[in-house]
């Protein structure tokens, strides 16, 4: 933060002397989009607003943005430490994906730990044509440093995120690393379509998995996107979003080329969002579906949302399981790993 940084009310601009629910917040904006980031809570992106249509692509849960300092859980547990403060939006998940897990004697809670940590930041570029902010965090339980730079150009709705992971120790370390991106209203609704490249493989939750309730397709199976097979033998098309009240489930997608992508389109709004990422670093796409059928904690039938989440590993059973099945990433002593991802809203041409 600089008190004497030139202020601007046009073109690309950064607002960094902000607080939202008591959390330091950085806002990046230009003529097309406004992107709001909670620096004190994992660099969580809780707003990705497309200005021409006043359309926010990020899901905002009924609980909304939560400041962990404002609520002391009466019965803390490793899952609720994430869920109770989860507003939707876009989280950085590292080094554990999924529920509580133990690795090298360190115990992690749900999606621990950088999503709940305060980050440092500095402004690396601030002009009317381009802005860039670099964020940095060091994990507590394992010796990692994670750095990422968010860049926005004038006249563009595309957000570019470039990341670097560093092992600060003298031994090789394993990890799970992902982008927990959730979509909901007003953008997402029944009838939206999900478009993926050719030759993508669909993997269902394992039969013995305790995480996902029974969904629409057989467990422990794999298929070619976009369809799986129900116990009745009926095909289930995952590329077309169903009605509210459809059973919730988790599936996993893989088989992407090094430059992976997906698109979500809402034809009634004539708007879509394309996400592209480095599949060499994150070869899996977790597809979380919550269509309002979950009547217990934490959703209570109130939500209609999905997550399409690039990840290094699978399934959502934690780092210990990812190490066991050898999908966990590995970074050697003092080694650096890189990753990039970008998101871009777009208008669907009228036919």
SULGICOR-V207564 format. One record per run of one state. SS is the DSSP state (a for helix, b for strand, c for the rest). FROM is the first residue (numbers start at 1). LEN is the number of residues. If there is no record, write none. Layout:
ss: [SS | SS]
from: [FROM | FROM]
len: [LEN | LEN]
This chain:
ss: [c | b | c | b | c | b | c | b | a | c | b | c | b | c | b | c | a | c | a | c | b | c | b | c | b | c | b | c | b | c | b | a | c | b | c | b | c | b | c | b | c | b | c | b | c | b | c | b | c | b | c | b | c | b | c | b | c | b | c | b | c | b | c | b | c | b | c | a | c | b | c | b | c]
from: [1 | 13 | 21 | 23 | 30 | 33 | 39 | 44 | 51 | 54 | 55 | 57 | 58 | 59 | 60 | 61 | 68 | 71 | 80 | 84 | 88 | 89 | 90 | 96 | 98 | 99 | 101 | 104 | 106 | 109 | 113 | 114 | 117 | 120 | 127 | 130 | 139 | 144 | 154 | 158 | 168 | 173 | 184 | 193 | 197 | 201 | 205 | 222 | 225 | 227 | 230 | 235 | 238 | 240 | 241 | 249 | 255 | 259 | 267 | 271 | 279 | 284 | 291 | 305 | 312 | 317 | 318 | 319 | 325 | 329 | 332 | 336 | 348]
len: [12 | 8 | 2 | 7 | 3 | 6 | 5 | 7 | 3 | 1 | 2 | 1 | 1 | 1 | 1 | 7 | 3 | 9 | 4 | 4 | 1 | 1 | 6 | 2 | 1 | 2 | 3 | 2 | 3 | 4 | 1 | 3 | 3 | 7 | 3 | 9 | 5 | 10 | 4 | 10 | 5 | 11 | 9 | 4 | 4 | 4 | 17 | 3 | 2 | 3 | 5 | 3 | 2 | 1 | 8 | 6 | 4 | 8 | 4 | 8 | 5 | 7 | 14 | 7 | 5 | 1 | 1 | 6 | 4 | 3 | 4 | 12 | 4]
